[in-house]
Amino acid sequence: MLNTQLRTDLLQEGQAHRMSCYDISRHALHVAGITTFEAAVQVFPHSCAKTIRRIFSKGRLPTNASGDAAIPEPAPLQEIDVELTALAAEAKVDPKQVISSVMRYGNPLARVKGVLEDLRALVVNECRVTNPTGLFVRLMRSGEDVRLPASVQAKREVKAKHEAPPLKPLPEVGEWVKYQGDWLRVEAVLERKIRLYAPEGRRYYYFVEDSDTDVSFEQARQLPRQAAPPAGPGGQLALN
């Protein structure tokens, strides 16, 4: 259903990491005029089912005010090869699994980097990890964090106090922060994380309405924020 030149262009964009697999799949569905999950599975039987499900998480491909499929600008992922491959090597994790976790399964880049940095801390401190790659895959699937030994955590905290600049304040409940290209509302401040919420009645590039996600304090401190609800893309008000 896609002409040869378009397939070639999309493949080159993916190989150059200028588009994620999610964006490529969504763009291909838009060009092919496919608007339902069932039709997508029939036309592209060899596609990643998890990616297709995420695209059609609301039942149909999201549309804009004119009724056309709403396709966001592809997120640049140029730093994946260099930065993540280097981190993977230091953490003794298979780089292919790391790249796949972002490009194929759509895990947030910040989340993947955080897990790799924790695994690297275990390696640097000579903690026993039988299968670093297997542990990485399990953590990505479960959403759990690495359980650092108390001694490693203490070293990290001491190092952070001496090297890190003054910490930015955490976002407050009710503020809006930009995460993964979408503006989300701060729902709660937990013990070690901030809970972000995607309110209903707004459009999102990555998240689904009425869903929430947790981010670490370290990530939350760096996110762009504002007090009032955003009016631009990535959380803009839905048009009636």
ChimeraX commands (.cxc) that place a marker at each C-alpha (Angstrom):
marker #1 position 0.00,0.00,0.00 radius 0.5
marker #1 position 3.06,2.28,0.36 radius 0.5
marker #1 position 5.11,3.17,-2.71 radius 0.5
marker #1 position 8.76,2.14,-2.90 radius 0.5
marker #1 position 10.17,5.65,-2.42 radius 0.5
marker #1 position 8.08,6.27,0.70 radius 0.5
marker #1 position 9.12,2.96,2.23 radius 0.5
marker #1 position 12.77,3.80,1.50 radius 0.5
marker #1 position 12.45,7.29,3.01 radius 0.5
marker #1 position 10.82,5.98,6.19 radius 0.5
marker #1 position 13.45,3.27,6.55 radius 0.5
marker #1 position 16.27,5.79,6.17 radius 0.5
marker #1 position 14.67,8.09,8.74 radius 0.5
marker #1 position 14.46,5.20,11.20 radius 0.5
marker #1 position 18.04,4.04,10.58 radius 0.5
marker #1 position 19.28,7.59,11.09 radius 0.5
marker #1 position 17.27,7.75,14.35 radius 0.5
marker #1 position 15.44,10.90,13.22 radius 0.5
marker #1 position 12.14,9.07,13.65 radius 0.5
marker #1 position 11.16,6.45,16.20 radius 0.5
marker #1 position 9.46,3.21,15.16 radius 0.5
marker #1 position 6.29,4.58,16.74 radius 0.5
marker #1 position 6.37,7.68,14.51 radius 0.5
marker #1 position 7.20,5.65,11.40 radius 0.5
marker #1 position 4.32,3.24,12.04 radius 0.5
marker #1 position 1.89,6.04,12.76 radius 0.5
marker #1 position 2.89,7.94,9.62 radius 0.5
marker #1 position 2.57,4.78,7.49 radius 0.5
marker #1 position -0.93,4.13,8.86 radius 0.5
marker #1 position -1.90,7.72,8.08 radius 0.5
marker #1 position -0.61,7.51,4.49 radius 0.5
marker #1 position -2.36,4.17,3.96 radius 0.5
marker #1 position -5.62,5.61,5.30 radius 0.5
marker #1 position -5.94,3.03,8.09 radius 0.5
marker #1 position -7.86,4.28,11.13 radius 0.5
marker #1 position -8.62,1.14,13.19 radius 0.5
marker #1 position -6.49,-1.42,15.01 radius 0.5
marker #1 position -8.19,-4.36,13.27 radius 0.5
marker #1 position -7.45,-2.98,9.80 radius 0.5
marker #1 position -3.84,-2.24,10.73 radius 0.5
marker #1 position -3.23,-5.82,11.88 radius 0.5
marker #1 position -4.70,-7.20,8.65 radius 0.5
marker #1 position -2.70,-4.90,6.36 radius 0.5
marker #1 position 0.57,-5.06,8.33 radius 0.5
marker #1 position 0.55,-8.57,9.90 radius 0.5
marker #1 position 4.30,-8.47,10.61 radius 0.5
marker #1 position 4.27,-5.15,12.45 radius 0.5
marker #1 position 4.98,-4.93,16.18 radius 0.5
marker #1 position 1.60,-5.50,17.82 radius 0.5
marker #1 position 2.60,-3.51,20.92 radius 0.5
marker #1 position 3.35,-0.41,18.83 radius 0.5
marker #1 position 0.07,-0.74,16.92 radius 0.5
marker #1 position -1.89,-1.11,20.18 radius 0.5
marker #1 position -0.29,2.03,21.59 radius 0.5
marker #1 position -1.16,4.00,18.46 radius 0.5
marker #1 position -4.79,2.88,18.66 radius 0.5
marker #1 position -5.04,3.08,22.46 radius 0.5
marker #1 position -8.21,5.19,22.12 radius 0.5
marker #1 position -9.77,2.77,19.62 radius 0.5
marker #1 position -9.09,4.83,16.49 radius 0.5
marker #1 position -6.20,6.85,15.12 radius 0.5
marker #1 position -6.50,10.37,16.68 radius 0.5
marker #1 position -7.81,13.02,14.28 radius 0.5
marker #1 position -7.63,16.79,14.17 radius 0.5
marker #1 position -10.45,19.29,13.71 radius 0.5
marker #1 position -10.65,18.67,9.94 radius 0.5
marker #1 position -11.02,14.93,10.44 radius 0.5
marker #1 position -7.54,14.03,9.16 radius 0.5
marker #1 position -5.22,11.84,11.21 radius 0.5
marker #1 position -3.25,13.97,13.66 radius 0.5
marker #1 position 0.40,13.09,13.08 radius 0.5
marker #1 position 2.91,14.82,15.39 radius 0.5
marker #1 position 6.33,15.94,14.30 radius 0.5
marker #1 position 8.79,13.03,14.70 radius 0.5
marker #1 position 10.84,13.20,17.87 radius 0.5
marker #1 position 14.60,13.50,17.19 radius 0.5
marker #1 position 16.58,10.57,18.59 radius 0.5
marker #1 position 20.01,11.41,17.22 radius 0.5
marker #1 position 21.77,10.88,20.53 radius 0.5
marker #1 position 20.62,7.27,20.93 radius 0.5
marker #1 position 23.51,5.52,19.16 radius 0.5
marker #1 position 26.35,7.40,20.83 radius 0.5
marker #1 position 25.10,8.05,24.35 radius 0.5
marker #1 position 23.07,4.89,24.98 radius 0.5
marker #1 position 25.62,2.58,23.38 radius 0.5
marker #1 position 28.34,4.03,25.60 radius 0.5
marker #1 position 26.16,3.71,28.70 radius 0.5
marker #1 position 25.24,0.14,27.77 radius 0.5
marker #1 position 28.90,-0.82,27.44 radius 0.5
marker #1 position 29.72,0.63,30.86 radius 0.5
marker #1 position 26.73,-1.19,32.39 radius 0.5
marker #1 position 27.63,-4.45,30.55 radius 0.5
marker #1 position 24.22,-4.51,28.86 radius 0.5
marker #1 position 23.69,-5.63,25.24 radius 0.5
marker #1 position 23.43,-2.36,23.21 radius 0.5
marker #1 position 20.91,-3.98,20.84 radius 0.5
marker #1 position 18.49,-4.50,23.73 radius 0.5
marker #1 position 18.96,-0.90,24.84 radius 0.5
marker #1 position 18.30,0.56,21.38 radius 0.5
marker #1 position 15.32,-1.77,20.92 radius 0.5
marker #1 position 13.81,-0.67,24.23 radius 0.5
marker #1 position 13.58,2.88,22.84 radius 0.5
marker #1 position 13.10,2.44,19.10 radius 0.5
marker #1 position 10.84,-0.62,19.11 radius 0.5
marker #1 position 9.05,-0.61,22.44 radius 0.5
marker #1 position 8.81,3.15,22.96 radius 0.5
marker #1 position 10.32,3.40,26.46 radius 0.5
marker #1 position 11.09,7.03,27.40 radius 0.5
marker #1 position 14.73,7.91,26.77 radius 0.5
marker #1 position 15.16,9.39,30.25 radius 0.5
marker #1 position 13.84,6.19,31.84 radius 0.5
marker #1 position 16.26,3.99,29.84 radius 0.5
marker #1 position 19.21,6.22,30.69 radius 0.5
marker #1 position 18.29,6.20,34.38 radius 0.5
marker #1 position 18.21,2.39,34.54 radius 0.5
marker #1 position 21.52,2.13,32.67 radius 0.5
marker #1 position 23.16,4.61,35.04 radius 0.5
marker #1 position 21.97,2.55,38.02 radius 0.5
marker #1 position 23.29,-0.66,36.46 radius 0.5
marker #1 position 26.58,1.08,35.72 radius 0.5
marker #1 position 26.80,2.03,39.40 radius 0.5
marker #1 position 26.49,-1.65,40.31 radius 0.5
marker #1 position 29.29,-2.56,37.90 radius 0.5
marker #1 position 31.60,0.27,39.03 radius 0.5
marker #1 position 31.15,-0.74,42.67 radius 0.5
marker #1 position 31.78,-4.41,41.81 radius 0.5
marker #1 position 28.33,-5.56,42.91 radius 0.5
marker #1 position 27.43,-9.01,41.68 radius 0.5
marker #1 position 25.05,-8.93,38.71 radius 0.5
marker #1 position 24.75,-12.33,37.06 radius 0.5
marker #1 position 22.99,-11.17,33.89 radius 0.5
marker #1 position 22.97,-7.37,33.40 radius 0.5
marker #1 position 21.15,-7.59,30.06 radius 0.5
marker #1 position 18.44,-9.84,31.47 radius 0.5
marker #1 position 18.01,-7.52,34.45 radius 0.5
marker #1 position 17.72,-4.51,32.15 radius 0.5
marker #1 position 15.00,-6.18,30.05 radius 0.5
marker #1 position 13.05,-7.20,33.16 radius 0.5
marker #1 position 13.18,-3.70,34.61 radius 0.5
marker #1 position 11.99,-2.20,31.32 radius 0.5
marker #1 position 9.04,-4.59,31.18 radius 0.5
marker #1 position 8.03,-4.25,34.83 radius 0.5
marker #1 position 8.66,-0.53,35.28 radius 0.5
marker #1 position 10.66,-1.22,38.44 radius 0.5
marker #1 position 13.81,0.62,39.48 radius 0.5
marker #1 position 17.23,-0.84,40.24 radius 0.5
marker #1 position 17.60,-1.66,43.93 radius 0.5
marker #1 position 20.97,-0.19,44.77 radius 0.5
marker #1 position 22.76,-1.48,47.89 radius 0.5
marker #1 position 22.89,1.00,50.76 radius 0.5
marker #1 position 26.66,1.42,50.35 radius 0.5
marker #1 position 26.32,2.32,46.66 radius 0.5
marker #1 position 23.46,4.72,47.35 radius 0.5
marker #1 position 25.48,6.40,50.10 radius 0.5
marker #1 position 28.47,6.88,47.77 radius 0.5
marker #1 position 26.20,8.34,45.11 radius 0.5
marker #1 position 24.66,10.81,47.57 radius 0.5
marker #1 position 28.06,11.94,48.86 radius 0.5
marker #1 position 29.33,12.41,45.29 radius 0.5
marker #1 position 26.20,14.33,44.33 radius 0.5
marker #1 position 26.61,16.74,47.27 radius 0.5
marker #1 position 30.16,17.58,46.24 radius 0.5
marker #1 position 29.72,17.75,42.47 radius 0.5
marker #1 position 26.13,18.68,41.72 radius 0.5
marker #1 position 24.98,22.32,41.48 radius 0.5
marker #1 position 22.17,23.49,43.76 radius 0.5
marker #1 position 19.04,21.47,43.08 radius 0.5
marker #1 position 16.12,23.07,41.32 radius 0.5
marker #1 position 12.89,22.97,43.35 radius 0.5
marker #1 position 10.44,20.17,42.64 radius 0.5
marker #1 position 7.28,21.00,40.67 radius 0.5
marker #1 position 4.32,21.61,42.95 radius 0.5
marker #1 position 0.95,19.87,42.83 radius 0.5
marker #1 position -1.24,21.60,40.26 radius 0.5
marker #1 position 1.62,22.88,38.12 radius 0.5
marker #1 position 2.02,21.81,34.48 radius 0.5
marker #1 position 5.27,20.24,33.25 radius 0.5
marker #1 position 6.39,19.19,29.76 radius 0.5
marker #1 position 7.35,15.51,29.64 radius 0.5
marker #1 position 7.99,13.44,26.47 radius 0.5
marker #1 position 6.62,16.30,24.37 radius 0.5
marker #1 position 3.31,16.56,26.27 radius 0.5
marker #1 position 2.17,19.02,28.96 radius 0.5
marker #1 position 0.97,17.06,32.00 radius 0.5
marker #1 position -0.39,18.21,35.36 radius 0.5
marker #1 position 1.43,17.39,38.60 radius 0.5
marker #1 position -0.99,15.14,40.46 radius 0.5
marker #1 position 1.01,14.16,43.55 radius 0.5
marker #1 position 4.47,14.24,45.14 radius 0.5
marker #1 position 5.32,10.71,46.26 radius 0.5
marker #1 position 8.21,9.42,48.36 radius 0.5
marker #1 position 10.78,9.42,45.54 radius 0.5
marker #1 position 8.76,10.33,42.46 radius 0.5
marker #1 position 6.36,12.87,41.00 radius 0.5
marker #1 position 3.05,11.60,39.60 radius 0.5
marker #1 position 1.96,13.32,36.37 radius 0.5
marker #1 position -1.58,13.18,34.99 radius 0.5
marker #1 position -2.98,13.66,31.48 radius 0.5
marker #1 position -6.43,15.25,32.00 radius 0.5
marker #1 position -9.32,14.39,29.73 radius 0.5
marker #1 position -10.42,16.84,27.05 radius 0.5
marker #1 position -6.90,17.58,25.79 radius 0.5
marker #1 position -4.85,16.21,22.90 radius 0.5
marker #1 position -1.55,14.41,23.44 radius 0.5
marker #1 position 1.28,13.22,21.21 radius 0.5
marker #1 position 2.51,10.39,23.43 radius 0.5
marker #1 position 0.19,9.91,26.40 radius 0.5
marker #1 position -3.46,8.88,26.59 radius 0.5
marker #1 position -6.23,10.93,28.22 radius 0.5
marker #1 position -6.99,10.08,31.86 radius 0.5
marker #1 position -3.65,8.30,32.36 radius 0.5
marker #1 position -0.80,8.96,34.75 radius 0.5
marker #1 position 2.92,8.29,34.88 radius 0.5
marker #1 position 5.61,8.60,37.55 radius 0.5
marker #1 position 8.98,10.31,37.07 radius 0.5
marker #1 position 11.90,10.49,39.47 radius 0.5
marker #1 position 12.72,13.62,41.43 radius 0.5
marker #1 position 15.87,14.04,39.30 radius 0.5
marker #1 position 13.85,14.07,36.08 radius 0.5
marker #1 position 11.06,16.22,37.50 radius 0.5
marker #1 position 13.45,18.99,38.58 radius 0.5
marker #1 position 14.64,19.45,34.97 radius 0.5
marker #1 position 11.23,19.55,33.26 radius 0.5
marker #1 position 9.88,22.81,31.80 radius 0.5
marker #1 position 6.96,24.01,33.93 radius 0.5
marker #1 position 4.24,26.62,34.13 radius 0.5
marker #1 position 1.34,27.39,36.44 radius 0.5
marker #1 position -1.46,27.75,33.86 radius 0.5
marker #1 position -2.75,25.00,31.54 radius 0.5
marker #1 position -0.88,25.11,28.19 radius 0.5
marker #1 position -2.70,26.17,25.05 radius 0.5
marker #1 position -0.17,24.84,22.51 radius 0.5
marker #1 position 0.38,21.35,21.00 radius 0.5
marker #1 position 1.15,18.40,23.24 radius 0.5
marker #1 position -1.75,18.84,25.64 radius 0.5
marker #1 position -3.75,21.47,23.77 radius 0.5
marker #1 position -7.44,21.84,24.40 radius 0.5
marker #1 position -9.54,19.55,22.24 radius 0.5
marker #1 position -11.71,21.25,19.64 radius 0.5
marker #1 position -15.44,20.63,19.79 radius 0.5
marker link #1:1,2 radius 0.2
marker link #1:2,3 radius 0.2
marker link #1:3,4 radius 0.2
marker link #1:4,5 radius 0.2
marker link #1:5,6 radius 0.2
marker link #1:6,7 radius 0.2
marker link #1:7,8 radius 0.2
marker link #1:8,9 radius 0.2
marker link #1:9,10 radius 0.2
marker link #1:10,11 radius 0.2
marker link #1:11,12 radius 0.2
marker link #1:12,13 radius 0.2
marker link #1:13,14 radius 0.2
marker link #1:14,15 radius 0.2
marker link #1:15,16 radius 0.2
marker link #1:16,17 radius 0.2
marker link #1:17,18 radius 0.2
marker link #1:18,19 radius 0.2
marker link #1:19,20 radius 0.2
marker link #1:20,21 radius 0.2
marker link #1:21,22 radius 0.2
marker link #1:22,23 radius 0.2
marker link #1:23,24 radius 0.2
marker link #1:24,25 radius 0.2
marker link #1:25,26 radius 0.2
marker link #1:26,27 radius 0.2
marker link #1:27,28 radius 0.2
marker link #1:28,29 radius 0.2
marker link #1:29,30 radius 0.2
marker link #1:30,31 radius 0.2
marker link #1:31,32 radius 0.2
marker link #1:32,33 radius 0.2
marker link #1:33,34 radius 0.2
marker link #1:34,35 radius 0.2
marker link #1:35,36 radius 0.2
marker link #1:36,37 radius 0.2
marker link #1:37,38 radius 0.2
marker link #1:38,39 radius 0.2
marker link #1:39,40 radius 0.2
marker link #1:40,41 radius 0.2
marker link #1:41,42 radius 0.2
marker link #1:42,43 radius 0.2
marker link #1:43,44 radius 0.2
marker link #1:44,45 radius 0.2
marker link #1:45,46 radius 0.2
marker link #1:46,47 radius 0.2
marker link #1:47,48 radius 0.2
marker link #1:48,49 radius 0.2
marker link #1:49,50 radius 0.2
marker link #1:50,51 radius 0.2
marker link #1:51,52 radius 0.2
marker link #1:52,53 radius 0.2
marker link #1:53,54 radius 0.2
marker link #1:54,55 radius 0.2
marker link #1:55,56 radius 0.2
marker link #1:56,57 radius 0.2
marker link #1:57,58 radius 0.2
marker link #1:58,59 radius 0.2
marker link #1:59,60 radius 0.2
marker link #1:60,61 radius 0.2
marker link #1:61,62 radius 0.2
marker link #1:62,63 radius 0.2
marker link #1:63,64 radius 0.2
marker link #1:64,65 radius 0.2
marker link #1:65,66 radius 0.2
marker link #1:66,67 radius 0.2
marker link #1:67,68 radius 0.2
marker link #1:68,69 radius 0.2
marker link #1:69,70 radius 0.2
marker link #1:70,71 radius 0.2
marker link #1:71,72 radius 0.2
marker link #1:72,73 radius 0.2
marker link #1:73,74 radius 0.2
marker link #1:74,75 radius 0.2
marker link #1:75,76 radius 0.2
marker link #1:76,77 radius 0.2
marker link #1:77,78 radius 0.2
marker link #1:78,79 radius 0.2
marker link #1:79,80 radius 0.2
marker link #1:80,81 radius 0.2
marker link #1:81,82 radius 0.2
marker link #1:82,83 radius 0.2
marker link #1:83,84 radius 0.2
marker link #1:84,85 radius 0.2
marker link #1:85,86 radius 0.2
marker link #1:86,87 radius 0.2
marker link #1:87,88 radius 0.2
marker link #1:88,89 radius 0.2
marker link #1:89,90 radius 0.2
marker link #1:90,91 radius 0.2
marker link #1:91,92 radius 0.2
marker link #1:92,93 radius 0.2
marker link #1:93,94 radius 0.2
marker link #1:94,95 radius 0.2
marker link #1:95,96 radius 0.2
marker link #1:96,97 radius 0.2
marker link #1:97,98 radius 0.2
marker link #1:98,99 radius 0.2
marker link #1:99,100 radius 0.2
marker link #1:100,101 radius 0.2
marker link #1:101,102 radius 0.2
marker link #1:102,103 radius 0.2
marker link #1:103,104 radius 0.2
marker link #1:104,105 radius 0.2
marker link #1:105,106 radius 0.2
marker link #1:106,107 radius 0.2
marker link #1:107,108 radius 0.2
marker link #1:108,109 radius 0.2
marker link #1:109,110 radius 0.2
marker link #1:110,111 radius 0.2
marker link #1:111,112 radius 0.2
marker link #1:112,113 radius 0.2
marker link #1:113,114 radius 0.2
marker link #1:114,115 radius 0.2
marker link #1:115,116 radius 0.2
marker link #1:116,117 radius 0.2
marker link #1:117,118 radius 0.2
marker link #1:118,119 radius 0.2
marker link #1:119,120 radius 0.2
marker link #1:120,121 radius 0.2
marker link #1:121,122 radius 0.2
marker link #1:122,123 radius 0.2
marker link #1:123,124 radius 0.2
marker link #1:124,125 radius 0.2
marker link #1:125,126 radius 0.2
marker link #1:126,127 radius 0.2
marker link #1:127,128 radius 0.2
marker link #1:128,129 radius 0.2
marker link #1:129,130 radius 0.2
marker link #1:130,131 radius 0.2
marker link #1:131,132 radius 0.2
marker link #1:132,133 radius 0.2
marker link #1:133,134 radius 0.2
marker link #1:134,135 radius 0.2
marker link #1:135,136 radius 0.2
marker link #1:136,137 radius 0.2
marker link #1:137,138 radius 0.2
marker link #1:138,139 radius 0.2
marker link #1:139,140 radius 0.2
marker link #1:140,141 radius 0.2
marker link #1:141,142 radius 0.2
marker link #1:142,143 radius 0.2
marker link #1:143,144 radius 0.2
marker link #1:144,145 radius 0.2
marker link #1:145,146 radius 0.2
marker link #1:146,147 radius 0.2
marker link #1:147,148 radius 0.2
marker link #1:148,149 radius 0.2
marker link #1:149,150 radius 0.2
marker link #1:150,151 radius 0.2
marker link #1:151,152 radius 0.2
marker link #1:152,153 radius 0.2
marker link #1:153,154 radius 0.2
marker link #1:154,155 radius 0.2
marker link #1:155,156 radius 0.2
marker link #1:156,157 radius 0.2
marker link #1:157,158 radius 0.2
marker link #1:158,159 radius 0.2
marker link #1:159,160 radius 0.2
marker link #1:160,161 radius 0.2
marker link #1:161,162 radius 0.2
marker link #1:162,163 radius 0.2
marker link #1:163,164 radius 0.2
marker link #1:164,165 radius 0.2
marker link #1:165,166 radius 0.2
marker link #1:166,167 radius 0.2
marker link #1:167,168 radius 0.2
marker link #1:168,169 radius 0.2
marker link #1:169,170 radius 0.2
marker link #1:170,171 radius 0.2
marker link #1:171,172 radius 0.2
marker link #1:172,173 radius 0.2
marker link #1:173,174 radius 0.2
marker link #1:174,175 radius 0.2
marker link #1:175,176 radius 0.2
marker link #1:176,177 radius 0.2
marker link #1:177,178 radius 0.2
marker link #1:178,179 radius 0.2
marker link #1:179,180 radius 0.2
marker link #1:180,181 radius 0.2
marker link #1:181,182 radius 0.2
marker link #1:182,183 radius 0.2
marker link #1:183,184 radius 0.2
marker link #1:184,185 radius 0.2
marker link #1:185,186 radius 0.2
marker link #1:186,187 radius 0.2
marker link #1:187,188 radius 0.2
marker link #1:188,189 radius 0.2
marker link #1:189,190 radius 0.2
marker link #1:190,191 radius 0.2
marker link #1:191,192 radius 0.2
marker link #1:192,193 radius 0.2
marker link #1:193,194 radius 0.2
marker link #1:194,195 radius 0.2
marker link #1:195,196 radius 0.2
marker link #1:196,197 radius 0.2
marker link #1:197,198 radius 0.2
marker link #1:198,199 radius 0.2
marker link #1:199,200 radius 0.2
marker link #1:200,201 radius 0.2
marker link #1:201,202 radius 0.2
marker link #1:202,203 radius 0.2
marker link #1:203,204 radius 0.2
marker link #1:204,205 radius 0.2
marker link #1:205,206 radius 0.2
marker link #1:206,207 radius 0.2
marker link #1:207,208 radius 0.2
marker link #1:208,209 radius 0.2
marker link #1:209,210 radius 0.2
marker link #1:210,211 radius 0.2
marker link #1:211,212 radius 0.2
marker link #1:212,213 radius 0.2
marker link #1:213,214 radius 0.2
marker link #1:214,215 radius 0.2
marker link #1:215,216 radius 0.2
marker link #1:216,217 radius 0.2
marker link #1:217,218 radius 0.2
marker link #1:218,219 radius 0.2
marker link #1:219,220 radius 0.2
marker link #1:220,221 radius 0.2
marker link #1:221,222 radius 0.2
marker link #1:222,223 radius 0.2
marker link #1:223,224 radius 0.2
marker link #1:224,225 radius 0.2
marker link #1:225,226 radius 0.2
marker link #1:226,227 radius 0.2
marker link #1:227,228 radius 0.2
marker link #1:228,229 radius 0.2
marker link #1:229,230 radius 0.2
marker link #1:230,231 radius 0.2
marker link #1:231,232 radius 0.2
marker link #1:232,233 radius 0.2
marker link #1:233,234 radius 0.2
marker link #1:234,235 radius 0.2
marker link #1:235,236 radius 0.2
marker link #1:236,237 radius 0.2
marker link #1:237,238 radius 0.2
marker link #1:238,239 radius 0.2
marker link #1:239,240 radius 0.2
view
